[in-house]
């Protein structure tokens, strides 16, 4: 059998190294090009493709592709190959200028570029700007939110909670607990108009409030079943009553591992004393500002999407009845949420996020 073809060596000139470093280090460069530059720079250290793939956490075939492309065509090989069709009329330099301007600047009279504003600034047509943005996955009109936890015990808590998810203890039940507070019973000011072919259902923008309720829920991570109870308020005394509900529902021969946050309601003397008297209960706290680590939040998203958000309620009683009905139907055929990321995976992701988004040095 013929031997495996040796990967071409990558030797860089000073000019090539400087340009590749600029592409890889520019914080707002299109990420596909930035990764290609990092692959070539790492290959130039004399590493094998398998080692480069492991270091950069990409597929080995991807490393091989860009190593060969660079060896054959140098820097030009890192750009996408032209496809069949009408020849492009916009040069690479103008495309790059649009991308860099979009990512690294803002117009004088706005916080972000519009396609019309970019077209005027670049001298290109609106449709051309839109095609460039679409090709490189740029959406200046969109913005997402994030919040990093500042909990000093963040790493330890992540490992503790994720360890429960990945390897639950024997003869025990793991319950994710939290409350969805102040759920409003809303009634629209006018009747809803039903969906018709070519037209979605419609409702009035204004509404009438008929009170609120708070849902306390405990999700069994092994089965997906939910213990839920609605209360008028969400104080420590209501939480204590809900713990009584869980105590009555869980067989007495099982330990109870409770995953919850450090909300004030959860750490009052009333709750601490209740837990201290029950040695089979074990509390595991999620880090501050890390509600995504509590699996019951996924159930809250589910009930909000499928029942609460589009529901019409003329009383709190009707709202509670709908919530109870949803939980009962959910428990007829529950399915657990599948947790796939280990604690190491999560911590590496956060580390990469922080490294990539750190402010540029002055």
VMD Tcl script that draws the C-alpha trace (Angstrom):
set ca {
  {0.00 0.00 0.00}
  {1.36 3.39 -0.92}
  {2.52 5.57 1.96}
  {0.55 8.54 3.11}
  {1.41 11.72 1.22}
  {3.60 14.00 3.30}
  {2.12 17.35 4.22}
  {3.91 20.25 2.48}
  {6.20 22.27 4.71}
  {5.16 25.86 5.39}
  {7.97 28.41 5.38}
  {6.96 32.06 5.60}
  {8.63 35.21 4.41}
  {8.64 38.20 6.74}
  {5.98 39.91 4.60}
  {3.73 36.83 4.63}
  {4.14 36.37 8.38}
  {3.29 40.02 8.98}
  {0.13 39.88 6.85}
  {-1.02 36.58 8.34}
  {-0.45 37.88 11.86}
  {-2.52 40.94 11.03}
  {-5.40 38.80 9.70}
  {-5.30 36.44 12.67}
  {-4.93 39.18 15.29}
  {-7.49 41.67 14.04}
  {-10.34 41.20 16.51}
  {-13.08 41.92 14.01}
  {-11.79 40.18 10.90}
  {-14.23 37.73 9.28}
  {-13.67 34.61 11.37}
  {-13.22 32.18 8.48}
  {-10.24 34.14 7.17}
  {-8.85 34.62 10.68}
  {-8.90 30.85 11.28}
  {-7.17 30.16 7.95}
  {-4.42 32.60 8.92}
  {-4.01 30.95 12.33}
  {-3.78 27.51 10.68}
  {-0.97 28.62 8.36}
  {0.92 30.39 11.16}
  {0.71 27.29 13.34}
  {1.81 25.02 10.47}
  {4.83 27.32 10.03}
  {5.96 26.29 13.53}
  {6.82 22.88 12.07}
  {3.85 21.03 13.57}
  {2.03 18.19 11.83}
  {-1.54 18.76 10.64}
  {-2.85 16.52 13.43}
  {-1.08 18.63 16.06}
  {-2.32 21.87 14.48}
  {-5.88 20.53 14.44}
  {-5.69 19.60 18.13}
  {-4.26 22.99 19.12}
  {-6.82 25.04 17.16}
  {-9.72 22.61 17.77}
  {-10.55 22.17 14.09}
  {-10.79 19.13 11.83}
  {-7.53 17.69 10.53}
  {-8.89 17.74 6.97}
  {-9.43 21.49 7.29}
  {-5.81 21.99 8.31}
  {-4.65 19.89 5.39}
  {-6.76 21.83 2.92}
  {-5.41 25.28 3.89}
  {-1.85 24.00 4.29}
  {-1.94 22.72 0.68}
  {-3.71 25.82 -0.65}
  {-1.10 28.08 0.94}
  {1.79 25.93 -0.29}
  {0.43 26.08 -3.84}
  {-0.73 29.71 -4.07}
  {0.62 31.41 -0.95}
  {-1.64 34.17 0.44}
  {-3.97 34.08 -2.59}
  {-4.79 30.48 -1.71}
  {-6.54 31.55 1.50}
  {-9.29 33.37 -0.34}
  {-12.38 31.50 -1.49}
  {-12.16 30.14 -5.00}
  {-14.36 31.82 -7.61}
  {-17.53 29.95 -8.55}
  {-19.09 29.58 -11.96}
  {-21.40 32.34 -13.12}
  {-21.12 35.95 -14.10}
  {-17.61 37.32 -13.46}
  {-17.35 39.56 -10.42}
  {-17.23 43.27 -11.09}
  {-16.20 44.26 -7.55}
  {-12.52 43.87 -6.75}
  {-11.29 42.04 -3.64}
  {-9.89 45.28 -2.24}
  {-13.30 46.98 -2.32}
  {-14.96 43.94 -0.74}
  {-12.37 43.93 2.04}
  {-12.87 47.68 2.54}
  {-16.63 47.15 3.02}
  {-16.01 44.34 5.52}
  {-13.40 46.25 7.52}
  {-15.51 49.44 7.55}
  {-18.57 47.48 8.69}
  {-16.70 45.74 11.49}
  {-14.36 48.43 12.73}
  {-16.21 51.72 12.40}
  {-19.62 53.34 12.74}
  {-21.29 56.09 10.70}
  {-21.23 59.60 12.12}
  {-24.98 59.72 12.77}
  {-25.74 56.16 13.93}
  {-24.50 53.31 16.10}
  {-24.25 50.84 13.21}
  {-24.22 50.73 9.43}
  {-27.30 50.31 7.27}
  {-27.01 48.90 3.76}
  {-27.97 52.28 2.30}
  {-25.44 54.11 4.46}
  {-22.67 51.68 3.53}
  {-23.61 51.91 -0.15}
  {-23.29 55.68 -0.03}
  {-19.97 55.54 1.84}
  {-18.43 52.84 -0.39}
  {-19.81 53.91 -3.76}
  {-21.38 50.48 -4.31}
  {-25.02 49.62 -4.85}
  {-27.28 48.67 -1.94}
  {-27.75 45.17 -3.37}
  {-23.97 44.69 -3.67}
  {-23.45 45.69 -0.04}
  {-26.20 43.30 1.01}
  {-24.60 40.46 -0.97}
  {-21.21 41.11 0.63}
  {-22.72 41.18 4.11}
  {-24.68 38.00 3.41}
  {-21.60 36.19 2.06}
  {-19.58 37.01 5.18}
  {-22.39 36.56 7.70}
  {-22.52 40.22 8.74}
  {-25.74 41.56 10.28}
  {-25.11 45.07 11.63}
  {-28.77 45.52 12.61}
  {-28.62 42.64 15.11}
  {-27.17 42.63 18.60}
  {-27.11 39.96 21.30}
  {-26.63 40.25 25.04}
  {-24.28 38.45 27.40}
  {-23.21 38.58 31.03}
  {-20.18 36.91 32.52}
  {-20.38 35.64 36.09}
  {-18.15 37.35 38.63}
  {-18.67 34.61 41.22}
  {-15.27 33.90 42.88}
  {-16.26 30.22 43.11}
  {-17.42 30.04 39.50}
  {-15.13 27.18 38.42}
  {-15.84 25.04 41.49}
  {-19.61 25.52 41.13}
  {-19.58 24.71 37.42}
  {-17.66 21.50 38.08}
  {-20.00 20.57 40.93}
  {-23.25 21.11 39.03}
  {-22.11 19.71 35.68}
  {-20.64 16.72 37.52}
  {-24.15 15.95 38.80}
  {-25.56 16.20 35.28}
  {-22.90 14.00 33.67}
  {-22.62 11.40 36.45}
  {-25.62 11.49 38.84}
  {-25.08 9.66 42.15}
  {-26.74 6.29 42.74}
  {-29.80 5.95 44.95}
  {-30.49 9.65 44.55}
  {-32.61 12.08 42.56}
  {-31.18 15.30 41.08}
  {-33.70 18.15 40.95}
  {-33.17 21.53 39.32}
  {-35.28 24.06 41.21}
  {-36.23 27.68 40.59}
  {-39.23 29.94 40.37}
  {-40.73 31.81 37.43}
  {-42.12 34.81 39.25}
  {-44.74 37.40 38.39}
  {-46.40 35.55 35.50}
  {-49.11 37.93 34.32}
  {-52.68 36.92 33.50}
  {-53.18 39.04 30.38}
  {-56.37 39.52 28.40}
  {-56.24 41.32 25.05}
  {-58.39 44.43 24.70}
  {-60.02 42.99 21.55}
  {-60.68 39.43 20.34}
  {-57.88 37.68 18.48}
  {-58.21 37.25 14.73}
  {-57.50 33.65 13.69}
  {-54.82 32.54 11.25}
  {-55.84 32.36 7.60}
  {-54.02 31.19 4.47}
  {-51.35 33.78 3.77}
  {-51.95 35.64 7.02}
  {-50.80 34.85 10.57}
  {-53.03 35.09 13.63}
  {-53.33 38.67 14.87}
  {-53.95 40.22 18.26}
  {-54.22 43.75 19.62}
  {-51.04 45.32 20.96}
  {-52.69 46.44 24.20}
  {-54.00 44.26 27.01}
  {-55.68 44.16 30.40}
  {-53.92 42.82 33.48}
  {-55.77 40.47 35.81}
  {-53.10 39.76 38.41}
  {-50.01 37.57 38.64}
  {-48.87 34.19 39.92}
  {-45.46 32.61 40.55}
  {-44.56 29.12 39.42}
  {-42.16 27.06 41.55}
  {-40.79 24.07 39.63}
  {-38.41 21.15 40.23}
  {-37.13 19.28 37.17}
  {-35.93 15.68 37.55}
  {-32.89 15.59 35.24}
  {-33.11 11.80 34.82}
  {-36.70 11.61 33.59}
  {-37.67 15.17 32.63}
  {-40.68 15.03 34.96}
  {-41.61 18.26 36.73}
  {-43.01 18.98 40.18}
  {-44.75 22.33 39.92}
  {-46.83 24.55 42.17}
  {-48.25 28.06 41.75}
  {-48.28 30.57 44.60}
  {-49.53 34.13 44.82}
  {-46.09 35.35 45.95}
  {-42.50 34.11 45.87}
  {-41.19 34.63 49.40}
  {-39.22 32.24 51.59}
  {-42.42 30.89 53.13}
  {-43.74 29.90 49.70}
  {-40.41 28.28 48.87}
  {-40.58 26.36 52.14}
  {-44.06 25.09 51.21}
  {-42.72 24.01 47.84}
  {-39.88 22.08 49.49}
  {-42.57 20.27 51.49}
  {-44.23 19.37 48.16}
  {-40.95 17.91 46.89}
  {-40.34 16.05 50.17}
  {-43.75 14.40 49.88}
  {-43.22 13.47 46.21}
  {-39.73 11.93 46.46}
  {-39.44 8.37 47.85}
  {-37.94 8.36 51.33}
  {-35.09 5.98 50.43}
  {-33.53 8.40 47.90}
  {-31.12 11.21 48.58}
  {-32.17 14.56 47.12}
  {-29.60 16.69 45.30}
  {-30.99 20.17 44.80}
  {-29.55 22.46 42.11}
  {-30.58 26.08 42.67}
  {-29.26 29.63 42.67}
  {-28.27 31.76 45.64}
  {-31.39 33.97 45.48}
  {-32.32 35.62 48.79}
  {-35.47 33.49 49.08}
  {-33.33 30.35 49.07}
  {-30.96 31.26 51.92}
  {-33.13 32.65 54.71}
  {-32.91 31.08 58.20}
  {-36.30 29.45 57.53}
  {-34.91 27.54 54.54}
  {-31.51 26.83 56.11}
  {-33.16 25.33 59.20}
  {-35.52 23.25 57.05}
  {-32.62 21.79 55.07}
  {-30.45 21.24 58.17}
  {-33.11 18.93 59.64}
  {-33.08 16.71 56.54}
  {-29.69 15.03 56.06}
  {-30.74 13.33 52.81}
  {-30.98 16.74 51.13}
  {-27.84 18.14 49.47}
  {-27.70 21.64 47.98}
  {-25.63 22.55 44.92}
  {-25.52 26.25 44.06}
  {-25.14 27.58 40.53}
  {-22.76 30.55 40.06}
  {-24.20 34.06 40.12}
  {-25.38 35.29 36.70}
  {-25.33 31.73 35.35}
  {-29.00 30.74 35.17}
  {-28.19 28.83 31.94}
  {-26.59 26.19 34.16}
  {-29.94 25.32 35.78}
  {-31.87 22.90 33.56}
  {-35.26 23.97 34.90}
  {-34.79 27.24 32.99}
  {-35.20 25.21 29.80}
  {-38.58 24.01 31.07}
  {-39.59 27.60 31.86}
  {-38.70 28.55 28.28}
  {-40.80 25.65 27.03}
  {-43.95 26.53 28.98}
  {-43.56 30.20 28.08}
  {-43.24 29.46 24.37}
  {-45.99 26.88 24.10}
  {-48.56 28.11 26.62}
  {-48.08 31.39 28.48}
  {-46.86 33.90 25.86}
  {-49.86 33.56 23.53}
  {-52.40 32.64 26.18}
  {-55.42 34.84 26.98}
  {-56.46 34.86 30.63}
  {-59.26 36.78 32.25}
  {-58.25 35.72 35.77}
  {-55.33 34.34 37.74}
  {-57.41 31.21 38.35}
  {-57.53 30.55 34.60}
  {-53.79 31.16 34.28}
  {-52.96 28.74 37.09}
  {-55.28 26.11 35.64}
  {-53.49 26.35 32.28}
  {-50.07 26.04 33.93}
  {-51.15 23.01 35.98}
  {-52.68 21.42 32.87}
  {-49.46 21.94 30.92}
  {-47.35 20.32 33.65}
  {-49.73 17.35 33.93}
  {-49.64 16.76 30.18}
  {-45.85 17.18 30.15}
  {-45.50 14.52 32.86}
  {-47.55 11.98 30.90}
  {-44.61 11.54 28.52}
  {-41.67 13.48 29.96}
  {-38.33 13.63 28.20}
  {-35.12 14.78 29.90}
  {-33.05 17.57 28.42}
  {-29.78 16.14 27.15}
  {-26.72 17.77 28.71}
  {-23.70 17.31 26.43}
  {-20.95 19.71 27.53}
  {-18.52 18.74 30.25}
  {-17.26 21.28 32.77}
  {-13.94 21.44 30.90}
  {-15.76 22.18 27.62}
  {-17.72 25.01 29.27}
  {-14.67 26.55 30.91}
  {-12.67 26.38 27.66}
  {-15.52 28.07 25.77}
  {-15.64 30.90 28.32}
  {-11.86 31.22 28.20}
  {-11.93 31.54 24.40}
  {-14.76 34.07 24.59}
  {-12.85 36.21 27.09}
  {-9.59 35.97 25.12}
  {-11.25 36.94 21.85}
  {-13.30 39.79 23.30}
  {-10.72 41.39 25.57}
  {-10.23 45.12 24.85}
  {-7.45 45.92 22.44}
  {-4.37 47.38 24.13}
  {-3.90 51.10 23.74}
}
mol new
graphics top color blue
foreach p $ca { graphics top sphere $p radius 0.5 }
foreach p [lrange $ca 0 end-1] q [lrange $ca 1 end] { graphics top cylinder $p $q radius 0.2 }
display resetview
